[in-house]
Amino acid sequence: MTDTLVSPAPPQRVAAVRQASNSVSPAATVSASLTMAYRGLLKIRHKPEQLFDVTIQPILFTALFAYIFGGAIGGSVQNYLPVLIPGILVQTVVLTSVVTGTQLREDMDKGVFDRFKSLPIARIAALAGALIADMVRYTLATVLTVVVGLAIGYRPAGGVVGVVAAGVVIVLCSFAVSWIWALVGVTGRSAAGVQGISMMVMFPLTFMSGAFAPTSTMPGWMQAINHANPVYYMVNACRDLMNGNGFGSSTVYSLLGAVAVIAVFAPLAVRAYMRRA
């Protein structure tokens, strides 16, 4: 028998093959992200209790805040609803985005993302898919909050167009915010720790944003903080759209802020994911 010698591939060829294998087309990236989003929806289907925060919470919070604080803040429940419903909408959806980081940390602790990391897909697909799936939860929370508001007497002056526009703005902004919690989830040590940090940040920002009471009644230093509070602009944007004031500066700031957050935190989250997953 004669031995056949196989000469090694030239370095240029190896580099070209390696570069080709690491490149993923935009179409393939979108396809993989949607597949991962479908996986996230299947998780909800098999664990419907994951929807409790976007089904029970909007109903309870809207009814309780309306009837407890309506008379004290607005003089009556009916007068308070134009202030409350947009605020409770933002509060419900934004706090729901916190769950994104917690669920990511749980999946990583179970080793699921180790498998995703080894697949020939875009690095961002696993994270983007999970966040896209959560947009379904944000939409559900938005619809339920508006329905409960209508049931107790809220009549938005902005009509259907204003309500839908407000819903789109808050869902997009919450998707952007969820990239922050994705980064926290990827870098955090435990799901409980991620949830604790997220709530510790979001609760003060939400309650001081004017979601439930006019910011004009707050101390001057708190009003100054609100000018750097993204939730404050989300609340004002939803109020403008739902109450018939149209697109204002708060809407523009909210959308521009959402784009900026995604541009900054999406790459950071993906980089941290590849380092820690």
Secondary structure by P-SEA (a helix, b strand, c coil): cbbbbbccccaaaaaaaaaaaacccaaaaaaaaaaaaaaaaaaaaacccccccccaaaaaaaaaaaaaccccccccccccccccaaaaaaaaaaaaacaaaaaaaaaaaaaaaaaaaacccccaaaaaaaaaaaaaaaaaaaaaaaaaaaaabbbbcccaaaaaaaaaaaaaaaaaaaaaaaaaaaacccaaaaaaaaaaacaaaaaacccccccccccaaaaaaaaacaaaaaaaaaaaaaacccccaaaaaaaaaaaaaaaccaaaaaaaaaacc
